[in-house]
Amino acid sequence: MYGYGFFLYDILDRFCKILREANKTEYVEKYENIKQNLKTALNEKAWDGNWFKRAFTDSGKELGCSQNEECKIDSIAQSWAVISNACTEEKISKAMQSLEEHLVDRNARNYQTFKSAI
């Protein structure tokens, strides 16, 4: 699942900081390389053009793609892409715009209550 990929990136980022603080420099380069390879893979393989894909099945079918009738976009993948800071500002912006466009029901009572409270 791509959402877990972003989660793993965040863990690796935090782990590298701990390694630096502990002066374990012999491990920093190894895990920084793993982190950067993961970042590259996520940005190339998980990006669907306007948002990040959710996952793939055992048979290789991707979920969370613009071509899917169901599970077209998923909040978890978009959220973790932002939280992990593993993607560009442009992708973050597009992903969050797509999330709001496809997943937010502006007519829902809780949305209206939230907007009036701001």
Secondary structure as GFF3:
##gff-version 3
##sequence-region A 1 118
A	DSSP	alpha_helix	2	21	.	.	.	ID=ss1
A	DSSP	alpha_helix	25	45	.	.	.	ID=ss2
A	DSSP	beta_strand	55	56	.	.	.	ID=ss3
A	DSSP	beta_strand	62	63	.	.	.	ID=ss4
A	DSSP	alpha_helix	75	84	.	.	.	ID=ss5
A	DSSP	alpha_helix	89	103	.	.	.	ID=ss6
A	DSSP	alpha_helix	109	117	.	.	.	ID=ss7
###
